[in-house]
Amino acid sequence: MVSNAKELAEKRLARLMAAMNLEEPDKVPLAGVGGDIVPAYSGLSMYEYCYDSEKALKAMEKFLKDFPCDWPFAASVSGLDGRVFNVAFSEFPDISINLTFITGPMHDALGDKYYRYPGREISEDSSPQFIGGSFMEADEYDKLIEDPVKFIAETVLPRACRNLETPRKAMATMVRLGTEISKFNAMMMQTVGLMQELGYPAMALGGAYAPLDLIGDFLRGVENLLLDIRRYPDKVKAATEALVEPIMNYALAHKNIGATLAFIPLHLNEYLSPKLYKEFYWPTLKEVIVRLVNEGFKVMVFFEGRHDAHLETILELPKGWGVAYFEKTDVVKAKEVLKGHTCVMGGIPMGLIVGGTPAQIDEYVKNLLEKVKPGGGFILAPGVGTAPRETPVENIKALIEAVEKYG
Amino acid sequence: MLDEILKSIVEMEEEEAIKKAKEYLDGGGDPQKLLEVCRDAMGEVGARFEKGEYFLSELILGGEIFKQIMEFTLPKIKSGSVKKIGKIVLGTVKEDVHNIGKDIFKVFAEASGFEVIDIGIDTPEEKFVEAVKEHKPDIVGMSCLITAGVTSMKKTVDKLKEAGLRDSIKIIIGGGRVDESVKEFTGADAWADDAAKGVRLCKQLIGVEG
């Protein structure tokens, strides 16, 4: 038995690190579920969860106490990805790292068109959602290539954010944004404190992004970008290359806060054929990952959707580079391909947790772990961490118990 | 000529396909025949996707080419003369505001000869019920991207049951996060996480080849 929180946190961290270092931990680590169920479990609306940090912290505490895991990766923050802002501020490392998550109040301050927040554009019970959009014309690639930070900060963001439309609006907006950043950082400090109390490892998480995703998610919109790849292949490629430096500046700024793990969520990987992936997506993403590894980071990449067609490319990275977190790719197959090279994470379909029974979950985890546990280098996690608010809590319990039994 | 158009669409030669389609019509070609060829081409794009030869980007680009050709072809075809194989009421479910999956499916369903009534995003259960009453579709298609959409799908199926409409329709759910267990959970008849499979299953649901 573990006597106190500190020991428990150390034990959990050792478990995670062993997996990341491709060793066999004492038990397969579990990265738990999070998302809408966290506020729902405390009777909070999504609106309250996104806008009232005191209530949100309490809800998080209650959830993490009742549903323990090794790494509450999905249960800790309620913001949406803000990488375009990281790039816009990439010349100012102290500011840049604060915009990885755009919270509800930051969204209000910016008046952006990227996100939809509960109690604002959508109902109070809805999850916050990223929509993206098209805020750059096809004939503007040259400007993006020439000076990506200038173009994004001075041209794209004033189009994408109502409250940055004019310099005088932008002045007030930046002051407001700064205030919200302070509040968010204060909340994150409290979250870290809470984690330590509850025996969770406090891991400062860094971040980076795939250059092509930045263009698809924040500049051109996914559909436009896919057409651009066919219509103006050279421009698109040059734009991804131009974005590497600002993304690296943002990513490396996390050294100052002691982060050793950089998280990169991918989006367009599943959209592309191996030919397009290898030409437009992977070269610059690979460069970002390799440079981070050379700077002493471990990298965790979330491969959204099915990554089966591109699995082998991961082997081009240096051995032990980090964690490949898969959504729908078969982790058994992935582990076979990547064993001894890359830590594999994922394996639990959210549909099973939402719609299955405790017995089915027990059976599923048993079968899966029999295949992926031997040899270590595996972190069990839901394919997507966000559990809907009606997720049966007995199913979350069943997942935790199954890992206790078979992990 | 028609063969070349088909090939251009399937091979994703956007400019070529559109240019040739225009030439064909300008030269007195039959718009109905052009429509059929475009549909065959989309069928082939879908088939290649299901074989793993094509990816989402080809589905989207194929859809884009199809839409562009239809813009100048459909006005030349007498309304009512295009035979529909079935009717689908389609929407993204409540509390989900994403449209990309729904829109890709819509193009492919239309290209397969379905009439699609698109009732939008963040669609309340009642709006599905109303649309079914009004349009009497063969199939209801529900889309979601975020996991919260899964429970909205179940509620929508339940509402359709309550309204006594469940037996008159087939229900297909689609989107990145649906799978067999989500299908079971929601009580739908079929699921697909890509548009090509979705359209193939829709055909099966109404007993057409596919």
Interface residues (C-beta under 8 A of the other chain):
Chain A: G35 D36 R116 E121 I122 S123 D125 S126 S127 Q129 I131 V222 E223 L226 L227 I229 R230 R231 E270 Y271 L272 S273 L276 G305 A309 K328 P349 M350 G351 L352 V354 G355 G356 V384 T386 A387 P388 R389 E390
Chain B: M12 E14 G52 Y54 F55 L56 S57 E58 I60 L61 E64 E95 D96 V97 H98 I100 D122 I146 T147 A148 V150 T151 G176 R177 V178 D179 E180 S181 V182 E184 F185 T186 D193
